[in-house]
């Protein structure tokens, strides 16, 4: 049984993350002592979790002596250093690590990365606060990222940052402020901007994309379209490079007419832009028989459009993506994809940052590149039986 002032060892990663975020807000004075904690509904909406999870969070906060709970009353924030019965308690000051990630909710890999960070973090010495843009606009998200970095640079409680960098070179002024403040920084998934030296954890996008395209070629495809987006991140560039390398190794000429970009986000069955792109591809003198999408979101978008038009997958158009998103959100997943190990990325980043904070690493930046193994599903299989071979 947990006692006052201890941290429950069996709490889930989601409960731990929310509790530690609220603890940071209490410690910083954002939630003043003597005031009510936000309602269960408000916490549920903010973090995108159920009320049962919020109840577990409240219990964890009470175990940490951060709040006082009374029957049929909203919890009240305690004064730091006091328990619910007003007797003084011993408190250990932990170092605070900030995580900025986008999208913040509604995207399964985000939860996996946070879970991974929590599993790799020494919670007796560190706490994690998580934030990110809540607006869907790309420009608003980039502004939010820069604002976060500037806040972290001036926050004396921040000892390190893990960053899913959206802004790229546009974030350089804020990133340089972090560097000047001497705050260690680990980039995840997307490499640091050019000329900005920092630690990084991600996957081998070039090799993994090459493996995906090799698989399509092995299935008999030589006209393979590549669909990406307007993002200028390293991941997008590297996956395109892997696509071109695979074609070249098989003596298949690269064709600009098969290398296209979607300019907007859409989850609608009537997706106008994706339908127009498909019209363009199918109208070519030699149309593609397969599509390699830069990520699973775009792949699933094309999947919806193909299905809505009665185009059979994979018989008339094979389809492959990258990331493994469908794996985390659908029990009946059909998409062939390169699966990013999101939890491992998070846990590697947490351990790397702790080593950097503790001065255990050489001055030179460390780049940890993990594998993104190919998962073959029915969206690319061309067997007469329609059944994929065993992996």
C-alpha positions, 0 to 999 in steps of 0.5 A: 500500500502506498503511504503519504509522500511516496510514489505509487510504483504500479501506476500506469504511464498515462497516470504517471505522466498526468500526475507529474504534469499537474505536480509541476503546475503546483510546484510552479504556482500555476495551481496555487495552494488552497485553490481547487484542482481543475475538475475531473472533466477539465483534466479528462478533456485536456489530456484526452483520457477517461474519467477513470484514468483521472480518478487514478491521477487524483489518487496518485496526487493525494498519495504524493501529498499534493492535494487534499480530498474530501467527500463530495468536494473537489480536491484542494491544492496543498501548500508545498511541504505540507501533508493533508493533516498539516504535518510537515513532510520531507520532500525531494526536489527532482529535476524537470525535463520538458517534452514538446511533441506534435500532435499532442493528442489523438495520435497513437505514436505520441502516447507510445513515445511518452510511455517510452520516455516514462519507462526510461526515466528515473522518476526518483530524480526526474519529473516529466512535463509534456506539452505541444500545440493544440491548434491544428494549423502548422504555422500555429504549431511552429509558433507554439514550439518556439514559445515553448523553447523560450519559456524553457530557456528562462525556467530555472527548474528545467534541466533538459528537453526532449523535442519533436522538432516541427519548425526546423530552421525556423526554430533556430533562434529559440534553439540557440537560446536553449543552447546559450542557457546550457540546457541539454536537448535531445531531438527525437524522430526528426534530426536537428536543423543543419548547423545545430549540433545536438543529440538525436534518437530516430530511425534509419529512414533511408534504409527503411524506405529502401526496404519498403520499395524493394518489397514493392519491386519484388512484388513485380512493380516497376512503376511506383509512385511516391507521395509525400507532403510539404514538410521539410523535415529530415524524415521526409527527405530521407524517405524520398532518398531511400525511394530513389536509391531502391529504384536506381539499384534495380535499374528503374529510372526515376520519374518526376511525374510519379513523385508528388506532394499533397498540400493539405491534411484531410480525413474526408472520404471525399478528399478532393486533393487526393482524388485529383492526384489519383486522377493525375496518376491514373491518367499517365500514359504508363500509370503506376501500379503501386504507391509508397507514401511517406507516412501511414497517414497519407497511405491511409488517406490514399487507401480511403480514396482508392476504396471509394472509387472501387480500385482494388488493393493490391490487385489494381494498386499496391500501397505501402506506408511508413511509421506503423500508425495503423498497427497501434490504432487498428486490430484489423490493420491491412497496410504494409509499412515500416514500423517505427519503434516509438516506445524505444525511441522515447526510452532511448531519448530519456536515457540519453538525456539523463546521461547528458545531464549527469555529464556521462557523455563526451562533448560530441553529440550522440545520434542513436539510429534504430531499425524500422522493420518492414511489416508486410500486410495485404495492401501489397501482396499479389499472390493468387490466393490473396494471402500474404506469405508468413513474415 
